Amino acid sequence: MSSPEATDAQGRPGEIRAVPVRHPGRWIAAAIVVVLAAAGIRSVVTDSHYEWSVVGHYLFDEPVLEGLRVTLELTVIAMAIGVALGIVLAVMRLSPNPLVSGSSWLYIWFFRGTPVLVQLIFWYNISALYPKIGLGIPFGPSFIHPNANELIKPFTAAILGLGLNEGAYMAEIVRAGIISVDEGQGDAARALGMTRLQTMRRVVLPQAMRVIIPPTGNETISMLKTTSLVSVIAVGDLLYAVGTIYSVNFKVIPLLIVASAWYLTCTSILYVGQYYLERYYGRGHSRAENARLWERMRTLASPHGAAR
Amino acid sequence: MSTPMVLAEGVHKRFGRNEVLKGIDLEVAPGEVMCLLGPSGSGKSTFLRCINHLEKINQGRLSVDGELVGYRQEGERLHELPESEVARKRAEIGMVFQHFNLFGHMTALENTTCAPVLVKGMGREQARAKAAELLGRVGLGDKLEAYPAQLSGGQKQRVAIARALAMEPKLMLFDEPTSALDPELVGDVLDAMKQLARDGMTMVVVTHEMGFAREVADSVVFMDGGLVVECGPPEQVITDPQHERTRAFLSKVL
């Protein structure tokens, strides 16, 4: 069968315009999804138990926003501690000194091996173990010794619990990033006269970032949600704030929706941030280096781009 | 007679129980271009890496420009040099690798300015001007802002040469610089190396390019099994080899 456009001007085989294969299975699956989605949306919109007016009322309520602020603060501080600690632990883990790498291993083993909730409660109750904390010479005199109960407030306990735990996970992520960088990079840097520290900071770590960033974004999103555990030790985070409200007015579902809406908003913002970080640290990695987001979308939209 | 640029006396190198170098004796004079030939596994690359202390030798003595590599001698005892000292000495020796090892997150220009700024404390502007001049000299004046992934193998290797030269080394080590290149890209890299040789740079080159060795080298060393089998001027070693092993190898590569 030959249609008029099957050959080009020179009589050679022309552009292909074939009849596509039909996929009835896909159509059936799509129909099922549409029906289920419609049922779900109908239930959410019309069921009075959702009490959307209550959700609207508390969404920007002052205590809720204060809880959100604490949640964000905890996330940022705990992740900062986690990343800094993770880099130190990862470099220690790769040290040729067995005592140094062993202690890093032991730390990771302990903090990854116990639940973060247990660690949080542990730090909250640290004064039972060490009533007084002294700062001074080891085995010698101490100069200042504040009361542990005053030093480790719930917020401090929360930061310690979350940050120290995160450090263990970040250490493994950073280590994976470092060993993903080709050994030749280190050879070249040292051959140019860089010290080990310079090699690590200027050559290895920046390239390890490409591997480190995606799981770190994942960890940050996970951390944002894990902070909700601190409501157990009476830190006024987002979940604690809505909990305080619904324990009085018993509007449990609407207030949990309020909290979820904020958690979702924050994680969505983190997604965008992660996209740009990945692009920055992926520089020099792909040949299509300078394609900006809108250029890429335009390429996809054009028929020739889509065919590629 | 002047101090040899590289002097190796009975150099041994072991990786665990595997002895890769079994007593290398070599001398490279200032301004000399020496090519190391030999089958893979003969220890050529390892020896090259020993010269700038990327590998520690186990026995013998190795010195560059009259100073021991990686050690300081006091009386009969050798003391390991601290890392900063080793780094300082490495900065005077340029090295070019088989797989380029350009820093992937830096442009050609940044690759070339990075070490002078960081290691030698050169001003950023001065380093940029020098890097641009060096990249121009190897024919990459229009690729300053390109990342390694956007360059061909031959271009990458020429950036690597410029990067090494930016440190103003007194000795250049080349570890099979053209072995990872497409045949038609080899010429550009060899041209850059020939130019360097003409400018009087002392070079130790591990290579399989017999044409280059014959044309540019002052001396050729044939290694096998961790030992120097034969060494001498190229017309002697390549054209009229004395040892059976050298003849067998050359008959395969020529």
Contacts between the chains, C-beta under 8 A, distances in Angstrom:
chain1	res1	chain2	res2	distance
A	182	B	99	8.0
A	182	B	101	7.4
A	184	B	97	6.1
A	184	B	99	5.6
A	184	B	101	3.9
A	185	B	101	6.0
A	185	B	103	6.5
A	185	B	104	7.6
A	187	B	54	6.0
A	187	B	97	6.8
A	187	B	101	6.2
A	188	B	95	7.5
A	188	B	97	6.4
A	188	B	101	3.7
A	188	B	102	7.5
A	188	B	103	7.2
A	188	B	160	7.9
A	189	B	103	7.6
A	189	B	115	8.0
A	190	B	54	6.6
A	190	B	87	7.2
A	190	B	90	6.4
A	191	B	52	5.8
A	191	B	54	6.5
A	191	B	90	5.9
A	191	B	93	7.4
A	191	B	94	7.6
A	191	B	95	4.0
A	191	B	164	7.9
A	192	B	90	7.3
A	192	B	91	6.7
A	192	B	114	7.6
A	192	B	115	3.9
A	192	B	119	6.4
A	192	B	163	7.3
A	192	B	164	7.5
A	192	B	167	6.2
A	193	B	87	4.9
A	193	B	88	6.6
A	193	B	89	8.0
A	193	B	90	4.7
A	193	B	91	2.7
A	193	B	92	7.7
A	193	B	115	6.3
A	193	B	119	4.3
A	193	B	120	7.9
A	193	B	167	6.7
A	194	B	87	6.5
A	194	B	115	6.7
A	194	B	118	6.4
A	194	B	119	6.0
A	195	B	83	5.8
A	195	B	84	6.3
A	195	B	87	5.0
A	196	B	83	6.4
A	198	B	118	5.9
A	198	B	119	7.6
A	202	B	114	6.8
A	202	B	118	6.4
A	203	B	103	5.6
A	206	B	105	4.9
A	207	B	103	7.5
A	207	B	104	5.8
A	207	B	105	5.2
A	281	B	105	7.7
A	283	B	105	6.3
A	283	B	147	7.0
A	284	B	104	5.2
A	284	B	105	4.9
A	284	B	106	6.9
A	284	B	107	7.4
A	284	B	147	3.5
A	284	B	148	6.6
A	284	B	149	5.9
A	285	B	104	6.6
A	285	B	105	7.9
A	285	B	147	7.8
A	285	B	149	6.1
A	286	B	149	6.5
A	287	B	149	5.7
A	287	B	150	5.7
A	289	B	147	6.2
A	289	B	149	7.6
A	289	B	150	6.5
